[in-house]
Amino acid sequence: MAAKKSILDLQKMKKDGVKLTWLTSYDYPTSVFAEKAGIEMLLVGDSMGMCVYGYSAGTLPVTMDQCIVHTEAVRRGAPNTFVVGDMPFLSYQTTSAEAVKNAGRFYKEAGVDAVKLEGGRRIIDMVKAIVNAGMVVCGHIGLTPQSSGQIGGFKAQGLTAESAHELIKDARAIQEAGTAFLLLEAVPPEVGQLITKDLKIPVYGIGAGPYVDGQLLIVSDMLGIFQAFTPKFVKKYANLADHIMKAMEDYAKEVKESKFPEDKHCYKMIEGEFGKMMKILEKKE
Protein backbone atom coordinates (compact mmCIF):
# COMPACT_ATOMS: atom_id res chain seq x y z
CA MET A 1 0.00 0.00 0.00
CA ALA A 2 1.36 3.43 -0.99
CA ALA A 3 2.23 5.92 1.73
CA LYS A 4 -0.13 8.81 2.41
CA LYS A 5 0.58 11.85 0.26
CA SER A 6 1.92 15.00 1.88
CA ILE A 7 1.75 18.60 0.71
CA LEU A 8 5.28 18.19 -0.62
CA ASP A 9 4.15 15.18 -2.63
CA LEU A 10 1.30 17.19 -4.14
CA GLN A 11 3.70 19.95 -5.15
CA LYS A 12 6.10 17.45 -6.72
CA MET A 13 3.27 15.79 -8.65
CA LYS A 14 2.36 19.17 -10.14
CA LYS A 15 5.97 19.83 -11.07
CA ASP A 16 6.35 16.39 -12.66
CA GLY A 17 3.01 16.52 -14.45
CA VAL A 18 1.53 13.58 -12.51
CA LYS A 19 -2.24 13.80 -12.15
CA LEU A 20 -3.83 13.35 -8.71
CA THR A 21 -6.95 11.23 -8.16
CA TRP A 22 -9.56 12.64 -5.80
CA LEU A 23 -13.03 11.44 -4.76
CA THR A 24 -15.59 12.40 -2.16
CA SER A 25 -16.43 9.90 0.56
CA TYR A 26 -18.87 10.05 3.45
CA ASP A 27 -18.55 6.66 5.17
CA TYR A 28 -16.22 3.89 6.28
CA PRO A 29 -16.82 1.20 3.61
CA THR A 30 -16.50 3.62 0.68
CA SER A 31 -13.23 4.90 2.12
CA VAL A 32 -11.88 1.37 2.48
CA PHE A 33 -12.62 0.74 -1.21
CA ALA A 34 -11.09 4.06 -2.25
CA GLU A 35 -7.84 3.46 -0.39
CA LYS A 36 -7.52 -0.06 -1.79
CA ALA A 37 -8.16 1.32 -5.29
CA GLY A 38 -5.28 3.76 -4.90
CA ILE A 39 -7.31 6.98 -4.74
CA GLU A 40 -4.85 9.54 -3.41
CA MET A 41 -7.17 12.07 -1.81
CA LEU A 42 -10.65 11.99 -0.26
CA LEU A 43 -12.97 14.93 0.36
CA VAL A 44 -15.63 14.59 3.03
CA GLY A 45 -17.78 17.06 1.16
CA ASP A 46 -20.80 19.02 2.29
CA SER A 47 -22.31 17.40 -0.80
CA MET A 48 -23.41 14.87 1.82
CA GLY A 49 -26.39 17.21 2.19
CA MET A 50 -27.72 15.88 -1.11
CA CYS A 51 -26.00 12.51 -1.47
CA VAL A 52 -26.53 11.23 2.08
CA TYR A 53 -29.27 13.30 3.72
CA GLY A 54 -31.41 14.24 0.72
CA TYR A 55 -31.79 17.88 1.79
CA SER A 56 -33.86 19.87 -0.68
CA ALA A 57 -31.74 22.91 0.21
CA GLY A 58 -28.60 21.10 -0.93
CA THR A 59 -25.44 21.72 1.08
CA LEU A 60 -26.72 24.62 3.20
CA PRO A 61 -28.27 22.66 6.12
CA VAL A 62 -25.14 20.55 6.69
CA THR A 63 -23.63 21.15 10.15
CA MET A 64 -20.15 20.91 11.62
CA ASP A 65 -21.24 18.01 13.82
CA GLN A 66 -22.44 16.06 10.78
CA CYS A 67 -19.19 16.76 8.95
CA ILE A 68 -17.09 15.66 11.91
CA VAL A 69 -18.96 12.36 12.35
CA HIS A 70 -18.64 11.47 8.66
CA THR A 71 -15.00 12.54 8.53
CA GLU A 72 -14.16 10.35 11.52
CA ALA A 73 -15.64 7.38 9.64
CA VAL A 74 -13.72 8.23 6.46
CA ARG A 75 -10.45 8.51 8.37
CA ARG A 76 -10.98 5.11 9.96
CA GLY A 77 -11.62 3.60 6.55
CA ALA A 78 -8.68 5.29 4.84
CA PRO A 79 -5.88 5.81 7.38
CA ASN A 80 -3.24 6.10 4.64
CA THR A 81 -5.09 8.53 2.37
CA PHE A 82 -4.95 12.34 2.33
CA VAL A 83 -8.31 13.45 3.75
CA VAL A 84 -9.83 16.91 3.31
CA GLY A 85 -12.65 18.15 5.56
CA ASP A 86 -15.17 20.43 3.89
CA MET A 87 -16.06 23.47 5.99
CA PRO A 88 -19.87 23.72 5.90
CA PHE A 89 -21.96 26.85 5.40
CA LEU A 90 -21.49 29.47 8.15
CA SER A 91 -18.69 27.51 9.83
CA TYR A 92 -16.11 30.05 8.61
CA GLN A 93 -17.90 33.02 7.00
CA THR A 94 -18.76 34.82 10.26
CA THR A 95 -15.38 35.57 11.89
CA SER A 96 -11.79 34.46 11.55
CA ALA A 97 -11.85 33.16 15.12
CA GLU A 98 -14.86 30.97 14.35
CA ALA A 99 -13.15 29.75 11.19
CA VAL A 100 -10.03 28.71 13.13
CA LYS A 101 -12.11 27.01 15.83
CA ASN A 102 -14.10 24.93 13.35
CA ALA A 103 -11.09 24.07 11.20
CA GLY A 104 -9.38 22.93 14.39
CA ARG A 105 -12.26 20.58 15.14
CA PHE A 106 -11.59 18.76 11.86
CA TYR A 107 -7.98 18.26 12.90
CA LYS A 108 -8.49 17.42 16.56
CA GLU A 109 -11.63 15.26 16.26
CA ALA A 110 -11.34 13.70 12.81
CA GLY A 111 -7.64 13.70 11.93
CA VAL A 112 -7.85 15.50 8.58
CA ASP A 113 -4.87 16.56 6.49
CA ALA A 114 -6.51 19.77 5.22
CA VAL A 115 -9.75 21.74 5.27
CA LYS A 116 -11.56 23.26 2.27
CA LEU A 117 -13.21 26.68 2.13
CA GLU A 118 -15.40 28.04 -0.67
CA GLY A 119 -14.85 31.56 -1.99
CA GLY A 120 -12.16 33.84 -3.33
CA ARG A 121 -11.03 37.25 -2.17
CA ARG A 122 -13.93 37.68 0.25
CA ILE A 123 -12.66 34.90 2.56
CA ILE A 124 -8.99 35.83 2.51
CA ASP A 125 -8.93 36.86 6.17
CA MET A 126 -10.38 33.51 7.23
CA VAL A 127 -7.91 31.59 5.08
CA LYS A 128 -4.96 33.51 6.52
CA ALA A 129 -6.15 32.94 10.08
CA ILE A 130 -6.47 29.16 9.57
CA VAL A 131 -3.09 28.94 7.86
CA ASN A 132 -1.47 31.05 10.60
CA ALA A 133 -2.90 28.61 13.14
CA GLY A 134 -0.82 25.87 11.51
CA MET A 135 -3.44 24.14 9.36
CA VAL A 136 -3.52 23.30 5.66
CA VAL A 137 -6.18 24.99 3.53
CA CYS A 138 -7.65 24.03 0.17
CA GLY A 139 -9.34 26.87 -1.70
CA HIS A 140 -12.47 26.41 -3.84
CA ILE A 141 -13.59 28.82 -6.56
CA GLY A 142 -15.78 28.73 -9.66
CA LEU A 143 -19.14 27.16 -8.95
CA THR A 144 -19.37 27.35 -5.16
CA PRO A 145 -22.53 25.53 -4.03
CA GLN A 146 -22.78 27.31 -0.67
CA SER A 147 -23.25 30.62 -2.49
CA SER A 148 -25.12 29.25 -5.52
CA GLY A 149 -28.07 31.51 -4.73
CA GLN A 150 -25.93 34.58 -5.40
CA ILE A 151 -24.80 33.29 -8.80
CA GLY A 152 -28.23 32.16 -9.94
CA GLY A 153 -28.02 28.45 -9.20
CA PHE A 154 -25.69 25.60 -10.05
CA LYS A 155 -24.23 27.18 -13.18
CA ALA A 156 -20.82 27.07 -14.84
CA GLN A 157 -18.56 30.04 -14.14
CA GLY A 158 -15.88 31.87 -16.12
CA LEU A 159 -17.77 31.69 -19.41
CA THR A 160 -17.00 35.30 -20.33
CA ALA A 161 -13.70 37.17 -20.45
CA GLU A 162 -14.73 39.39 -17.55
CA SER A 163 -15.89 36.56 -15.27
CA ALA A 164 -12.84 34.47 -16.14
CA HIS A 165 -10.62 37.40 -15.18
CA GLU A 166 -12.40 37.62 -11.82
CA LEU A 167 -11.69 33.92 -11.23
CA ILE A 168 -8.02 34.43 -12.02
CA LYS A 169 -7.86 37.29 -9.50
CA ASP A 170 -9.56 35.08 -6.92
CA ALA A 171 -7.10 32.25 -7.61
CA ARG A 172 -4.09 34.50 -7.21
CA ALA A 173 -5.48 35.98 -3.99
CA ILE A 174 -6.19 32.51 -2.58
CA GLN A 175 -2.62 31.43 -3.34
CA GLU A 176 -1.20 34.58 -1.80
CA ALA A 177 -3.23 33.98 1.36
CA GLY A 178 -1.43 30.68 1.90
CA THR A 179 -3.67 27.94 0.52
CA ALA A 180 -1.79 24.76 -0.28
CA PHE A 181 -3.94 23.77 -3.27
CA LEU A 182 -7.05 24.92 -5.11
CA LEU A 183 -10.25 23.29 -6.37
CA LEU A 184 -11.82 24.73 -9.53
CA GLU A 185 -15.45 23.79 -10.15
CA ALA A 186 -17.48 24.05 -13.35
CA VAL A 187 -15.30 26.31 -15.50
CA PRO A 188 -14.28 25.99 -19.17
CA PRO A 189 -11.11 24.00 -19.91
CA GLU A 190 -9.32 27.13 -21.15
CA VAL A 191 -9.85 28.82 -17.80
CA GLY A 192 -8.79 25.70 -15.92
CA GLN A 193 -5.61 25.48 -18.00
CA LEU A 194 -4.78 29.17 -17.56
CA ILE A 195 -5.20 29.13 -13.78
CA THR A 196 -3.25 25.85 -13.45
CA LYS A 197 -0.31 27.34 -15.35
CA ASP A 198 -0.56 30.65 -13.53
CA LEU A 199 -0.43 29.26 -10.00
CA LYS A 200 2.50 27.62 -8.24
CA ILE A 201 0.20 25.54 -6.03
CA PRO A 202 -1.60 22.44 -7.38
CA VAL A 203 -4.93 23.15 -9.05
CA TYR A 204 -7.51 20.36 -9.16
CA GLY A 205 -10.76 20.34 -11.06
CA ILE A 206 -14.31 19.12 -10.83
CA GLY A 207 -15.73 20.01 -14.20
CA ALA A 208 -12.72 22.18 -15.05
CA GLY A 209 -11.38 20.29 -18.06
CA PRO A 210 -8.38 18.01 -18.57
CA TYR A 211 -5.53 20.47 -18.08
CA VAL A 212 -5.64 20.80 -14.29
CA ASP A 213 -3.31 18.93 -11.92
CA GLY A 214 -5.87 16.31 -10.92
CA GLN A 215 -9.55 15.45 -10.93
CA LEU A 216 -12.31 15.27 -8.29
CA LEU A 217 -15.68 13.57 -8.69
CA ILE A 218 -18.58 13.04 -6.31
CA VAL A 219 -18.46 9.32 -5.53
CA SER A 220 -22.26 9.00 -5.61
CA ASP A 221 -22.23 10.41 -9.16
CA MET A 222 -19.41 8.34 -10.59
CA LEU A 223 -20.86 5.12 -9.15
CA GLY A 224 -24.32 5.91 -10.49
CA ILE A 225 -26.01 5.94 -7.09
CA PHE A 226 -27.27 9.54 -6.91
CA GLN A 227 -30.24 9.75 -9.26
CA ALA A 228 -31.74 13.23 -8.74
CA PHE A 229 -29.58 14.87 -11.42
CA THR A 230 -26.27 14.34 -13.18
CA PRO A 231 -23.95 17.34 -13.79
CA LYS A 232 -22.51 17.73 -17.28
CA PHE A 233 -18.97 17.02 -16.08
CA VAL A 234 -19.79 13.64 -14.50
CA LYS A 235 -18.75 10.35 -16.08
CA LYS A 236 -20.58 7.38 -14.57
CA TYR A 237 -18.09 4.54 -14.18
CA ALA A 238 -20.87 2.26 -12.91
CA ASN A 239 -24.64 2.27 -12.55
CA LEU A 240 -25.00 0.76 -9.12
CA ALA A 241 -28.52 2.09 -8.69
CA ASP A 242 -29.83 -0.58 -11.09
CA HIS A 243 -27.97 -3.36 -9.26
CA ILE A 244 -29.11 -2.14 -5.85
CA MET A 245 -32.75 -1.90 -6.94
CA LYS A 246 -32.70 -5.37 -8.48
CA ALA A 247 -31.12 -6.88 -5.36
CA MET A 248 -33.76 -5.30 -3.13
CA GLU A 249 -36.59 -6.35 -5.42
CA ASP A 250 -35.26 -9.93 -5.54
CA TYR A 251 -34.97 -10.02 -1.76
CA ALA A 252 -38.52 -8.76 -1.26
CA LYS A 253 -39.88 -11.29 -3.77
CA GLU A 254 -38.09 -14.23 -2.14
CA VAL A 255 -39.31 -13.29 1.33
CA LYS A 256 -42.90 -13.05 0.10
CA GLU A 257 -42.58 -16.45 -1.62
CA SER A 258 -40.85 -18.06 1.41
CA LYS A 259 -37.76 -18.76 -0.69
CA PHE A 260 -35.52 -16.92 1.77
CA PRO A 261 -34.03 -17.95 4.11
CA GLU A 262 -33.00 -21.36 2.84
CA ASP A 263 -31.57 -24.08 5.07
CA LYS A 264 -28.03 -22.94 4.32
CA HIS A 265 -28.82 -19.54 5.84
CA CYS A 266 -30.00 -21.01 9.16
CA TYR A 267 -28.09 -21.87 12.33
CA LYS A 268 -28.17 -25.47 13.62
CA MET A 269 -28.75 -26.45 17.24
CA ILE A 270 -26.26 -28.87 18.70
CA GLU A 271 -27.48 -32.42 18.18
CA GLY A 272 -29.78 -33.56 20.98
CA GLU A 273 -30.20 -30.06 22.46
CA PHE A 274 -33.64 -29.48 20.96
CA GLY A 275 -35.00 -32.57 22.75
CA LYS A 276 -33.50 -31.35 26.04
CA MET A 277 -35.10 -27.97 25.53
CA MET A 278 -38.53 -29.54 24.99
CA LYS A 279 -38.18 -31.59 28.19
CA ILE A 280 -37.27 -28.40 30.11
CA LEU A 281 -40.35 -26.68 28.73
CA GLU A 282 -42.57 -29.64 29.64
CA LYS A 283 -41.32 -29.62 33.26
CA LYS A 284 -41.89 -25.88 33.63
CA GLU A 285 -45.37 -26.10 32.20
N, C-alpha and C positions, 0 to 999 in steps of 0.2 A: 504494500500500500504506500502511495506517495506521501511525502511529508506535507503538512499544512503549509499553504502559501503564506508568505509574509509581504508586507508592503514593498520591501526590496525586491522580492520575486516579481511582483506585479510591474514594478518599474523596469526590471530587466526584460520581462516578456514584451513590453511595449517597445523597448529599444531593439530587441531581436526580431520583432515582427511576429511573435507567437500569440495567437488569439486565445483569450480566456473564455472558459465556459461557465455560465452563471444561470441558475434557476431559482425560482422562489420555492419555499417549502414551509409548511405550517405544522408538521407533525413528525413524530418519531419514525414510523415506518418509511415514509417518503424520503426522509433524510438518510436512512440506512441505505436505501436503493441508490440515492444520488452519490453518496460517498463511494459505494462499491463500483458505480459506473464511471468514476473518475471526474465527476463534476467538481470544478475547482473552487466555486464560490456559491453560497446559498444566501438568499435574501428572505428574511421572515417579513414579508411585505404586509402593509396595511390593506393590500388587495384581499386579505382574509375576510374583510368586510363583505365582499361579494362571493368569494370562492368557498368560504367556510360557513359564514353566518347568514348569507342571503339577505343582507341589508338592502332595502330599496334605495337608501341614501348613499350607497357605495361605501367608500372608505371613511367617510366623515364620522360615523358613530364609534369607530374602533377606539378602544381605550388603551392606556399604558399597561394596565393590569392584564388585559387580553394579550397584548404583544409580548409581555414578559413570559406568561405561561406557555405560549406557543414557542417562543424562542428557547426556553429551557428544554422543551421536548426536542427541538431541532438540534440543539447542541449535544444532547445525549445520543441522538441517532447518528450524528456526524462529528465526532470529536476531533477528527483530523482534517476538517474542511473549514475554510475561511467563511465565517458567518457574519452577516450584516443585519443589524436590527433596524427596522424602519420606524422612525419617529412619527407617531400618529398625530392627527390634527389637533392643534392647540397644546401639544406637549412641548413646543419650543417657540411658538410665535409670540408668546406674551412678553417674556423677559429673558434676558441672557441667563440669569440665575436659575430660572425654571428650566431652561434648555439644558444647562449643565447638570442639574439635579436628575432630570429624566434620562439623559444620556448615560449618566453614571449608574442608573438602575440597570440598564442593559448590560453594562460591564459587570457590576457587582452581583446581580441576581441571575443573569443568564449567560455570562461568559462570552460575549460577542467579541469580534475582532474589529468592528467598526460600526458606526451608526450612520443612517442616511437621512438627509433633510431635503425637502422640496423647496425650490425657490432660488432666485439669483441674488442680485444686489440687495434686495430688501431684507435678506436674512444674514447679511455679512457679519453683523455684530454677534449673532448667536453662534455662527460657525467659528468665529475667532475665539469666543469664550470657551467653547467645547474643546477646541484644539489646544488652547492655552492651559486647559485643565488636564492635558495629557492623553486625550482620546483621539481616535482616528475618525475622520469624517468623510463620507461620500456625499458629493453634491448631486442634485437632480434638477435638470432644467428641460425645457421643451413642453410637452404635455405633462402638467403636474396635476394629478387627479384631485388633490386636496383643494386646489383653487380652480377647478374646472368650471365652476359657476361664473367666475370672472372672465373666463375666456370663451364662454358660450357653449360649454359642454366638452365632451371627449373628442377634440378635434386636433388634427395635425398642426404643428407650429412651424414657423420659419419658411412659409411658402412664398413670401414676398421678400424683396431685397431689404426693405426696412425692418421687417420682423426678424429676418435672419441676422441682421446686424445687431439687433438688440440681444439675441441669443449669444452671439459672439462676445458682446460686452459682459453679459452675465457670466459666461464661461471663464473669461479672463479674471473677473472679480472674484469668482469662487476659488479659482486657483490661487490668487493672491492672498486670499483669506486663510489659506492653509489646508484646503481639502486635499486628501491623498489621491482620490480618483473621482470621476464624474460619470453620471448616468444621463444619457440623452434619450428622450422618449418622443417618438412620433414626429420626426423631422425628415426632410428629404435627404437622400444620400449625399448630395453635394455639400449640404450644411454639415452633416456628420463628418464627412471627410475633411472639410476645412477646419472644423473645431479640433478634430483629432490631431491634425498636423500642427495646429497653432499652439496647442497646450503641451507642456512638458509632462504633465500627469497623465495616467492612463484614462482613456475615454471609452466607455462601454455603451452599447446601444440596445434599446428595445424599440424596434421600428425605426431605426436610424440608418439603415443601409449597411452594406458590407464592408465599409472602409474604416470602421471603428476598431478599437483594440480588443473587443470581445463582445459577446452577445448574451442578453438576458431574455428569458421567456417566462411567462407565468406557467407553472407546472400543470395547473388544471386545464389550461388552454392546449398546451402541447401534447398532453395525454388524451385530449378529447373528452374530458369529464365535465367541464363547465359548459353548459348548453345555452345560457341566456343570450349570448352574442359572441361573435368571434371577430376580434380586431383584424384589420387588413394585413398587419405585419405578422400574424401568427401562422406558423406551419404546424399542422397536427401530425405528430409522429405516430399517433395511435388513436383509436376511437374506442376508448375503454367504456364509454357510456353504453354502447350497444352490448358489450360483453357483460357488463354489470346488470343491465336490465334483463338480459336473457337468463343469467344465473338466478336472479331473484324470482323471475317468472317460473323457471323450472322447479325451484325449491317450493314455491307456493303450490304448484300443481301436484308435486309428489306428496306433499303433506295432506292435501285434500283427498288424494287417491290412496292414502295409507301405503305409499311406496317408500316413504322415508319416515323413521329410520329402518334400515334393514338389520338383519342379525349381526352383520359385521360392525355395525355402529353401536352395538349394545355391550355393556359390561356383563361379565359372568360371575355369579356367586360361586364361592368355593364349594366344591362337590360335597353334598351332604348337609350344607349349612341351611338350605331352604327348609328341609325337613325339621331341623332343630328349631328354626324360627317358628314354624307352624305349631310345634309342640308347646313352645313357650307361650304362644298366643292362646292356645287351648287351655292351658293351666290358669292364665290370668283371667280368662273369661269364665 
